[in-house]
Amino acid sequence: MTAAVLDPLIDGMTIRRVLPLHESSRRLRALSPDSPRVHGVAVMADVSRRRWWALDSVTSGRLAAMFESAADELGDRRAAAQQLAATFTHAVLGRAVTLFVLEGRAWDAGPGNLWMHIDSEGSIDWAAVVDPTLRVLPDDPATTGVVRLPNELALATWTAHRCHRSLEPIFDGLHHLSRGSLTPAAMWQMVGSAVVITATQVPMLTGSGEVTCMRRGQAVLDALSGFGLPVRALRRAG
């Protein structure tokens, strides 16, 4: 078994009241103990704001700066857009879908609630929420810090909607910055792949729940498709 890595940011959190989100995030960190920030989120009230910024501020110049830095490093504007699209897909949707398929819970991944943390090189390495309230299924054991939705379909649709609201302006910005070389449709197909990969990997990491995880992943894909987003690969003519 891989030993858990001591992470100074996680160890430095000041949690005054343990909420269901804290408990879920602890279990998500256990999925990748050697890289505990890969899954889950922090609560902004628990951390110092150094190197944190609100996701909904990214399109006011920050995205352009991140893009130009990546383009200079890679020497390819399309590759830079792909890299950033993948980064934001995981930060916004990948983390949220991991919790949904694993526990039938979801935090608010919408604009205004998500914050991003960057490392010393300016890369996103963690995420946090302002409002830690979870949306959960009717039979969830939590008694506080949650809002119950009527069923799994409603929770999948809400999760997909909030992720859509956050990712759409970012993808539009990357399309413009890449000078049209990477389309929003291509980025949404990356999102679809991320959902499928997440729903496949979670049972491999936990050893159980394959049918449930795949059903929940498909529900998220169905919801995104219902919003008119091309998250499933397009058929090629010929």
BADO-486448 format. One record per residue (C-alpha): x, z negated, y. Coordinates in steps of 0.001 Angstrom, whole numbers, padded with zeros to 6 digits, always signed. Layout:
residues N
XZY ...
//
This chain:
residues 238
+000000+000000+000000 +001293+000897+003461 +002069-002118+005630 +000207-002361+008902 +002295-001511+011944 +002392-004019+014769 +001197-002146+017839 +001951-003780+021208 -001152-002337+022892 -003474-003475+020120 -001786-006858+019795 -001956-007258+023571 -005725-006887+023801 -007581-009874+025216 -010861-010052+023307 -013075-012763+024739 -016071-012030+022558 -015948-010191+019237 -018592-007449+019159 -019656-005070+016389 -017462-002397+017993 -014398-004622+017602 -015177-005122+013934 -015726-001399+013341 -012539-000471+015194 -010547-002927+013088 -011831-001198+009944 -011043+002213+011417 -007482+001139+012196 -007111+000173+008537 -007699+003816+007553 -004266+004636+008941 -002314+001349+009077 +000973+003080+009908 -000655+004730+012971 -003383+002267+013993 -004364+004082+017197 -005341+007289+015376 -008861+006051+014647 -011182+003778+016555 -011272+002828+020210 -010537-000106+022457 -012867-001745+024957 -011717-001289+028553 -012488-004928+029384 -009899-005971+026774 -006917-003932+027993 -004696-003461+031018 -005542-000272+032925 -001947+000913+033048 -001781+004516+031807 -005554+004692+031312 -007823+007208+033048 -011503+008077+032880 -012291+011163+030799 -014736+012501+033376 -011868+012679+035905 -009886+015112+033746 -011315+018270+035312 -010313+017202+038845 -006714+018373+038501 -005478+016341+035540 -006449+018989+032975 -004605+021673+034932 -001475+019516+035086 -001638+018809+031350 -002166+022482+030631 +000735+023720+032744 +003039+021156+031145 +002008+022303+027653 +002281+025977+028629 +005807+025449+029972 +006817+023669+026772 +005227+026173+024373 +005752+029324+026420 +002251+030522+025537 -000942+029864+027467 -003218+030399+024475 -001193+028006+022333 -001298+025429+025135 -005087+025717+025328 -005373+025382+021536 -003190+022286+021550 -005204+020573+024289 -008532+021597+022759 -007457+019981+019492 -006274+016852+021316 -009551+016383+023186 -011617+017267+020123 -010040+014405+018210 -010100+011985+021151 -013778+012579+021905 -015437+013723+018699 -013047+013085+015820 -012898+009342+016405 -016659+009022+016909 -017547+011109+013855 -015158+009067+011716 -017159+005936+012452 -020482+007715+012017 -019706+009149+008583 -018063+005903+007426 -020469+003250+008701 -023506+004972+010193 -022539+003695+013628 -021527+005439+016856 -020171+004446+020253 -021056+006393+023390 -018585+009280+023577 -020261+010735+026645 -018832+011259+030134 -018578+008107+032187 -017956+005899+029164 -014745+007234+027609 -011247+006511+028905 -007981+007959+027628 -004576+006301+027274 -001372+008342+027581 +002068+007593+026195 +005345+007819+028104 +005359+011608+027660 +001848+012059+029022 +000152+012722+025675 -003183+011125+024764 -002623+008501+022069 -005661+006224+022286 -009206+006022+023627 -011468+003286+024973 -015058+002768+026033 -016478+000990+029047 -019788+000099+027395 -019086-001175+023846 -022711-000958+022687 -023032+000812+019337 -025939+002952+018202 -026743+002041+014617 -029206+002666+011789 -032273+000449+011281 -030694-001502+008400 -027415-002284+010202 -026505-005983+009785 -025441-006494+013420 -027749-008613+015581 -026081-008152+018991 -024140-005404+020743 -026150-002612+019143 -029124-000331+019758 -031031+000753+016659 -032036+004389+016278 -034869+005348+013915 -032858+007249+011301 -029646+009050+010413 -030778+012343+011948 -031459+010677+015305 -028024+009024+015246 -026288+012291+014343 -028106+014140+017130 -027276+011455+019716 -023608+011427+018683 -023379+015217+018826 -025095+015309+022227 -022736+012788+023818 -019665+014561+022427 -021031+017897+023656 -021480+016544+027181 -017861+015381+027282 -016218+018400+025660 -018114+021241+027347 -016489+020973+030812 -013065+020507+029217 -013451+023632+027093 -014698+025613+030076 -011651+024418+032030 -009243+025399+029249 -010864+028834+028994 -010198+029361+032701 -006664+027938+032582 -005745+030106+029594 -006924+033145+031584 -009548+033871+028976 -007132+034015+026034 -008948+031153+024262 -012736+031297+024389 -015142+028345+024356 -016570+029758+021111 -013158+029476+019449 -012856+025888+020651 -016294+024971+019314 -015297+026425+015960 -012328+024032+016084 -014867+021254+016600 -016799+022387+013533 -013623+022346+011462 -012810+018853+012747 -016206+017554+011595 -015765+019037+008123 -012206+017709+007807 -013300+014241+008916 -016224+014123+006480 -013855+015210+003696 -010941+012908+004515 -012832+009650+005047 -013927+009363+001376 -010349+010155+000319 -009069+007293+002475 -011733+004799+001434 -012342+005844-002174 -016113+005967-001868 -019098+007431-000045 -018362+011145-000510 -022009+012235-000638 -022973+010081+002346 -020026+011217+004445 -020673+014896+003756 -024386+014519+004508 -023651+012815+007821 -021023+015395+008726 -023484+018206+008063 -026068+016436+010219 -023623+016447+013153 -022899+020152+012576 -026616+020908+012438 -027168+019072+015717 -024329+020921+017457 -025647+024225+016115 -029079+023268+017419 -027561+022995+020910 -026503+026645+020558 -022828+025858+019894 -020911+028146+017463 -019394+025342+015401 -019620+027308+012162 -017201+030194+011577 -018554+033562+012596 -018935+036311+010009 -016503+039173+010519 -017936+042669+010439 -016356+044810+007722 
//
